[in-house]
Every structure is written in structure tokens, then in C-alpha cells.
Amino acid sequence: MSDTQASQTPAVQSDQPQSDQPQNAQPQNAQAQTWRDDFSRVLSPVFGSPQLDLVRGEGVHAWDASGKKYLDLLAGIAVNALGHCHPNWVKALSEQAATLGHISNFFTSPPQINLATKLHEVLDLPAGSAVFFSNSGTEANEAAFKMARRAAGGGRPIIIAVEGAFHGRTMGSLALTAKAAYREPFAPGVPGVVHVPYGDVDALAAAINDTTAAVFIEPIQGEVGVRSHPAGYLTAARELTRDAGALLVLDEVQSGVARTGSWFAHQDPEIGEGVVPDIITSAKGLGGGMPIGATITVGDANTKLLEAGQHGTTFGGNPIACAAGLAVLETIETENLLTHTRETGSWLAEQLTAVDGVKAVTGTGLLLGIELSEGHDAKAVAARALEAGFIINPVTPDRLRLAPPLIVTREDLVPFLDALPGLIAG
């Protein structure tokens, strides 16, 4: 679900406007105690105690069971690209669910082919490229992990990841994830993964040799507060892997699908520096709220990788998830959300930089990190924001993450900007 602690994930509303106050609402404290008790009685505690019981959403807002309205500046951690219950998304899901739901991987369907074709188009993929659909970002990275091992043919056991990275929580992607607290409870884990220091080209060069199968890199690291790599780092990674005969895998699970104002972050000249990877992984915003992941091989990399029967998934590429993904990509085009994301994100970053208590703003487009000045606690700021009706995410002790729906407007954001100085000051 989450790449940090449990996020606030809104439930789906009907596509008809509703009043802010639900019928038969209980007093807020009593109602909260009821759903908290119910949650602890029937659900796993793996995500900790939920912060809210969200019951519906519309556009950039969500409502809890007491009727309180929230400006959602996290979008399910960069998942709800079109916001909550966008009409195009709802229509695509409804029509597909009424037509064909699940067919297994013995067959294909028009939504699967059409979504894969659209990904080829927006990524400008060369001939020979291919898409494998799964159900999530961690599964997309698992497939890439297996591809790297398969490409190596057993003679290249080492896969390199970068400190600060988050690639998922299933066993292969967990091995790639940098945070020791995530990995250590499940030791010994998957062997053969080496983590190199962030931003250190010399350390990366020293680690890559003829035993290296692949290097995994997020163009922007979300887990550590939205951090880009130093200029020249991705270029060096591409050159080093190519010279060594290793694969370069770019994890765009969070940074892809227009989140940075480009279809994928590595296509941004400043972020990607013109780098063309061997494998791209995607998820989160791709389904706009439906679970889907994609592992995309670029050009002739596909000829070296998985063959029939070497990998699979029951639900990956199902017609409903693919219809949702196609609706997301087509709506981004028709509503000009690439330009909107770039312009709105640039404006938002400029406004945030001027706020008292903000030390720095990182990221691009509508994937932004707010580094707080010394003495301010991100978790406390996020808690005050939630109380005030704003959903944001504390990813480190001094950093907040914003990943609002791509449809968010300046007018939507003004109340948060007005409130932020007081939220930081406490």
C-alpha cells in the first residue's frame, strides 16, 4: 500500500455531488472510536492505527465519516492522478466492468493492448520494446529484478541500488530498498544486492564490474523527502552500465505518469539528461486508483529477458485495471495536464519557498518535498495540518511530501498556503 507509514486512502464516492454532512452522523469522537475499534478487531496492524476513516472523495477533496472535508495533497501517495472519482475514470471503469472483468493471462483484451500501445507512444519506445502488466509498484520491480537475473544468465549475481531508495516491500524489491529497518526483520533476504552511497559517482563506478547484472535507480527518491540526484549522475550510471554490459533500471513508480510535468521523470531534460534506460517500472498514478503496475523493457533489452513461462500474474493486465490506466493517460492528454502540472508545480514551489519555517523545497511538478527549518518537526506539522483539513505526508523528521492530484489548481492550494505558516509555527 504505502511507501512510508499508512497514508490516508479515500474510499470511492458516487459520481453525484453529495452534501458535506453524511446522514445519521454520530458525534465525531464516538464515531472515531467505533471505527478504530472495528479496524483493530478485524484488520492487520501492519500499517499502524489509521488516522482517518475516509468515506468519499470528489476532485481534490475527501470527506471522513463525520462529514469533515479535507484537501488531499497526497492523492494516495501519488496514485490518484486525476483526483477522486474523475468522470472519465469512473466512466471507463463502469463501462468495462459491465462488459468484461477478468479473463486470466490465457487471453488478452482490447484495454490491455490499448494501454500497452499508449505507453509505447508516450515513452516513444523503439521497436522490440515490451510491456508486462502486474498489480503494483513492488511487483513491477520484482519482474525487473527477475529480468536482471535472467539477463545475467547466472554469471552476474550482483544488483546495485542507491542509498535512500524505496523499491517496494516484497522480498526482491525489499532487498533493493535502502532502509535497514524495513529489511532486517526479514533477514537474510534475497542475496546479491549492494547499496551504494547517494550521489557518489565514484562509488557507483567502483561497485560496477563484470559481476553486475543491473543498477536500479529512482530518478527522484520519494522516501527521503523528494530528492533528485546530482547533475550528471544518471548520465554516469547509463555510461557505466552500458560499458559493463549491465542493465539500467529506472523505477518511475512514483515519479511517472505526468507527476513531474513530463510523462516520465527521466524524459525531463534536467532530470533524465537524455538517458534511455533498459527497463522502466511504473505503477501508482498509472491506474489512477486501480491497482496496476508495468515493467517496460526498452528496445532489444526485451530479447535478453524473460521467456514464456518464466514469470506471470493472475490479475495483472486485467481489462478493468487497463481501462482505468488508459482513461488516466488519455485524460492527461485531453486536459493538458502535463503543462498544467509543470506550471502549477513551479508556482507552488515558489510560494512554499517564501513561507516562514521552510528551509528548502525540492522536487519537480507536483511531486514536492518541503524541508523544514531547524527546530520544526514534520510529523507534528502534518498532524496539525490534518486537524486543519489538509492531508500531507511527513516522510522524514524534517521533511514533508506533497503529491496532490494533477488536476489541483492554484485556487485549491491557496487555503493550504495561507495556513502553512501557522501549521509550522504550531
N, C-alpha and C positions, 0 to 999 in steps of 0.2 A: 504493500500500500504506500507507505511513506518512505522517503529517503532521509528523514530525520525523525523526530518524535511524531506521534499521531497528529495528523493535520485535521483541520475542520473540513469534512467532506459532505457537502449538502446533498440531501435527497432530491429526487426529481419532483417537480410540481406538475400540475396540468398546464396546458398551453393557454388557459384562460386566466386573466388577471384575477387576483383574489385580494380581499382586504388584509391589512396587516395583522389583524387580531383574529386568531382561529376561534371557531365556535366552541363553546363549553370549556374555555381555557381555565385551568386551575391557577391558584396563586403560584407565582413563579418559583418560590423556594420549595413548596410542597411538590410541585410538578418535577422540578430538577431532582429532588431526592428520589422520586418514583422511578424515573428513567435510569438514574445512576444505579439504584438497587437492582433494577431489571437487567441492566448491562452486566454488572458484576456476577449476577446469578447464572447467566446463560452464555456469555461470550468469553473468549480467551483474554487474559490480562496482558497480552503481548504488547499492546500499544499503550498501556497505562490507562489512567482514567480519562475518558473523553471530556473535552472542555465544554462542548455544547451538544444538544440534541437538535440537529437541524432537520426541518421538515419539508421545506420547499425553497426553490430559487427562481429568480427571474432576472435575466440580464446579468448585471454585475452585483446583484444583491441576493442575500439569502435570509431566511427567517427561522428562528428557533420555535420550539413548541409553545412558548409563552406569547409569541407574536412579535418578539423583538426583531428589528431589522438590522442587518449587518452589510457593510460594504466589503465585498470579498476581494481582497487584494492578494490572494494566494491562489485562487482558482484550482483548488485541489492539488496544489503543488504543480502548477504549470500544465494541468490537464484540461481544464475547461476552457479551451482556447476561444470558443465562441460565447463564453459565459454560460449561464444556466438556461437550459430549455430554449435555445435559439430555434426559431420556427423552421429553418431549413434542416436543422439537425433532427428535430422532432419528427418532421415530415418524412425524412429519409428512413429513420428507424421504424416508424409506424407502418409505412408502406412495405418495407422489406419484411418486417415481422408478420405482416398479413399475407405475404407472398411465399417466402421460403426462409426458414430459420436456420436449421443445421443440416448438413449433408455428409459430414465426415471428410477425411482427406482422400477418400477413394475418388472423389469427384471435384469439379471446380464449379464456379458460378460467375455470372457477369460482374457482380460487385467486386469479387476478388481480382479478376483480370483487369477491370477498370481502375481499381485503386492502384494496383501494381503499375499499370501503364502511366497513371498520373504521377506516381513517384519517379518513374523513369524520366518523365517530362520535366518536372520541377528541379530535379537534380542534374538534368542534361547528361544522363548516363550514356556511355559508349555502348556499342554493340557487344553482346556477351554478358552484360550485367544482368543480375537476377535478384528478385525479392523473395525472402522467406518470411511468412507471417506467423507470429506467435501471439501470446496473450499479454505481454508486459515488457517493461524495460529489462528486468533481470533475465527473462527468457531470451530476449533478443541478444543480450550479452553472452548468455550460455551458448547459444548457437554459434556466435562469433568465436568463443573460446574453443569449441569443438572444431570449428573450421581451421583455426590456427594450428591446433594439434594435428589435424588431418593433413594440412598442407605441409607440415614439417615431416611427415612420414615416419615419426618416431625418432628421428635423428636430431631434433631440435626441441628439447624439453622445456625451455625457459620462455616464459611470457612476462613482459615488463609492464608495470603500471606506475603511476606517479603518486607521490605522497599528496594527501588531500583529496584523492579521488573517491568517488562513490559510483560503483557499477552495479549494485544490487545485493540481495541477501540470500539467494540460493547458492549452493556450495561453490560452483565455479566462479560466479560473479562476486561472491563474498570474498574469495581468495584475492580478487583484484581490488577490492575495496580497502582503502588505506587504514581506516580507523581500527586500531587493535581491539578496542572494546567490543566491536561487532564480531571480530574473528575468533578471539581467544576462547570464548565458551564452546566453540565447535572444533577446537584443535584435535588432530593435526591438520585438518582441512585438505584442500587439493594442493599437492606439491607443485613446485616448479615456477612459482610466481615471485618475482623480485620487484620491490618498490624502490624507485629512485627519488632523490630529493626534487622537490618542486622547483621548476625554473632553471635548473642547472644543466646546461647543455653538455658540459664536460663530463658530468656524472652519467648522463644518458649515453654519451659516446663510449664511455668506459664499460658500461653494462652490456652494450650490444656487441654480439660476436656471432660465430657460426653455430652457437647453440640456441640462438634466439629465434623463436617462432613468430612472435608478434609483439608489438607495443600498443597498448591501449591508452588513449588519451581523451579526456573530455575537453573540447575547445574552450568551454567555460566551466569551472568547477562550482557547482551549486552548494554542495555540502559545507564548504568552508566559508560561505558568505558571498558567493558570486565573484569568483576570481578568474581573470583571464591570465593566460601565460605571457611571459615577457616577449617582446618583439623578436622575431626570428626563431622562436622555439619550435613551432610547428614545422617551419621550413627545414630546420635542422633534423627534426625527427623523421621527416619524409626522406631526406637525403641519406640519413644514417641507415634507416630500414631498407631502403632500396639498395644501397651498396652492400648490405649484409645479406640480402635475399630474404628478409623478414617482412611480415605484413604490418601495415599501419592501420589500426582500427580506431575510428573516431566515434566515440559514444556521444550521440546527439539526442539521447533520450529526453533530456530537459531543454536543451538549447535549440532543438529543431522545431520544425513546423511553424515558422514565422515568428517565433518567440523573440528573436533579436532584430527583427525587421528584414531579415533575409530568409529564404525558405529554410536553409540550414545555416548554422553559425559559420561553418568553415567556408561558405560561399561569400561571406563578408570579406572584402579585400584586407581590411585591417586585422580581423581575427584570424582568418584562414590563410592569408598570404598566398593565395593561389594554389594551395596544397590540394592534391587529389589523392584521397586515401584508397586503400584496397577494400575496406569494409566500413559501412556506416550502420550504426544501430539507432533505432528510433522507437518511440512509444509515447507515453503521456499525452501531449496535445494532439497526436495523430488521430485518436478516436474521439476527442472532444468530450470524454466522459465514459465512453465504452472501452472495455479492456482490449487493447491490441498492441502488438509490438511488431517491429520489422527489422530484419537483418538483411542488409543490402550489399551485395558484392559488386564491385566496380570493374567492368571490363573483363580481361582474361583471368582475373583472380578467381572468377567463378569456375574455370576449368580445372583448378587445382584443389577444389574444396569438396564439399560433401556430395556423395553419390546417392542414388535411390536406395532407401532403406537405412541410411546411416543416421538419420535424425527424423523427428516427427513431432506432431502435436495433434490432439483430438479436436480442440476448439479453434486453433489458430487459423485465420483466414476465413472464418465463418461469414456467411452472407450479411448478417446484421452488423457485425463489427466493421466489415469492409464498407458497407453502405454508409455507416457513420463517418468513417475516415474519408470517404470520397466527398461527402457533404461538407466536412471541415475544409478540405483543400479547395473545393470549388467556391465555397463562401469566402474564404480568404481572398480569392481572386476577384470575385464579383463585387465584394465590398471594399476592395482596395486596402486590405488590412496590412499588407507589407509596408506601404507608405505610411499609413496611419500609425502603425507600431513604432516605426523609426521616429516619426515626428513627435508623437505623444511621449515616447520614452525619453527622447532628448529633452523635451520641455520638463518632464517630471524630474529627471536627474538634475537639471539646472535649479529647479525650485527646491529640491531637497538639499542641495549643496548650501543654500543660503539659510537653512534652518539652524537656530542655536542648538548646540549639542550634537550636531552631525559633523564628524571629522572628515569623512570622505564618502563618496558614492561610487560604486563600482558596477560593472556590467554594461549591457547594451540593450537597446529596445526596451521591452517590458519584462526583462529579467535583470533586476537591480538589487544590489546589496547596499545597505546603509551601515557604515561603520560609525559607531557612537564615540563621542569624546570620552576621555578617561573619567572614570567615576560613575558612568551610567551602565546599567545592567539591561541587556537586551531582553531577557526573559521578563523582567518587571515591566519594561516598556510595552512588550507585547500583551501582557496581562491587562495593563491599563487600557490599551487600545481595544482589546476585546470587550471590556466593560463599557467602553465608549461607542462600540458598534463598528469596529474595524478589525478585519481578520488579516493579520500579518504573521510572520514566522521568525522566531529567534533561532538562528542556526548555530551561532557561537555565543559565548558570553558577551561579546561586544558588537555583534553584527545581526542585522535584521535582513530578511529576504522578502522582496516584493515580486510577485509574478501574477499580476491581475489578468483578467480576460483581455484578449486582444481588442475587444470592442470598447474598452473603457475610454471615457472621454475626459477632457480637462475639467469639464463641469462636474463629473463624477468625483474627480480627485481633489477638488478644492476643499471640501469639508475635512478630509484627512490632513491635507497640508495645513489648514488652519488649526487643527487640533494637535498636530505633532509636537510643536514646541512645549506645550503643556504636558503631553504624554511623556516626553523625555525628561522634563524637569521634575515630574512627579507631584 
